[in-house]
Amino acid sequence: MSYKYFKKEEFACPCCGRNEIKDEFLAKLDEAREIAGVPFVITSGYRCSKHNKEVGGSPTSSHLKGLAADIKTNSSKQRYKILNALLKVGFKRIGIGQNFIHVDLDTEKVQEVAWDYYKKH
């Protein structure tokens, strides 16, 4: 399967090169990228369990299933465009960090949720 904005290789695990990113996830992400009209720089895609542990990922991370990605954000305007597009195409699980957005298509987890990664003081 080919995508307009992404190469599947962009989603490979950086530690081992394994790549189990799911086509259904990439197709939806590609559609969101079209709507957003801004680049989606992927900072994390598929993760093997070793890499997931190294980066402090949850043991039940959707990255382990090939159903998640983190997208770099540089400004609030860009963040808005990406969020808007993700919601328009039907993503129902979104996490917002200071400089990234996590999105996943993991239907085994609670749906219609948004969370933040900001540290609580």
N, C-alpha and C positions, 0 to 999 in steps of 0.2 A: 504494500500500500504506500502511496506517496502523498505528501502533504505540501501545501503551498508555502508555508512559512518555516517548517521544521524539518530537520533531518533526524531520523531515529537515533543516530549516533550521539546527538547532543544530550541524550537522556541516559547514557551508559554510566555505570558505577565508576567513579574516578579511581578506585583502588584496584579493581580487578577487571574492568572492562565489560563485565557481564551486563546484559541489557534485557530486561523482561518487561519493559514498558508496554502497556496494552494499547492496541490500535484504537479501540473505542475511546480511550482517554485522549490520545493524540488528535483524533479527528475532531473532538469537541473543543480541545485547546486551540487547534488550527482555526476553527470557526470563530472562536472568541478573539483571536489575534486579528482576523479580518475586520471584525466589528470595531475593535479598539483603535486601529489605525496607528498604533505605536509598537515598536519592537518589544518582544517578550524575550528577555535574556534569561535563560534557564540556569539557575545556580545549583539546583539539585533535582535530579530525576529519579531513576531507579537506584536503589541502594541495596547492596548485599548486607547480610546481617553484621558482618565485621565492620564495614564502613558506617552503618547506621549506629552501631554502638560507639564508634570513635567520635562521631559528631554529636553524640548525646541525644540521638533520636529515640522516640518511644519504642518499646519492644513490640508494640502493635502498629507501628507506623505504616501508613498506606504506601510509602515509598518502597517498602519491602515487597509489596504486591504489584508494583508497576502501575499504580493508579494515582500517583501524585507527582507534583512538581512545585518547586519554589521559583518564583519569578522576581527578578531584581526590579526595584523601583527607585527612581532618582528624585521624584518630586511628588507633591500632593496631587498635582494635575494629572500626572502620569498614573498614579495610584488610582485615582478616580476612574480614568478611562479603562484601565484594566479591570477593576472591580465591576464596573458597569457592564462590560462585555462578558465577563464570566457569568454574571447573573442572567444576562439576556439569553445565553445559550443553555442555561439550565443547571449550572453547577450549584450544588446545595451544601457544600462544605468548604469554607474559606477561612484561612487564618491570616491575620495582618501583623506584620512585623515592622520595625522601624525602616528597613530598607528592602523588604521583600513581601511578597504575597504567596502564601501556600494555598494550593487548590488541589482537591482530590475528588475522585469519583468512586469512593469506597461505599457501596450500598450496604455493607455489613455494619456500618457505623451510623450513629444518629445523624439524621438529615435536617436540612434547613437550619444550619448553625454557622455562626461566625464568631471567631475568637481572636484575641490578640496575644502577642508574645512579649509585650512590654513587661519589664520587671516591676514587681510590686515592692514598694519601700516600706 
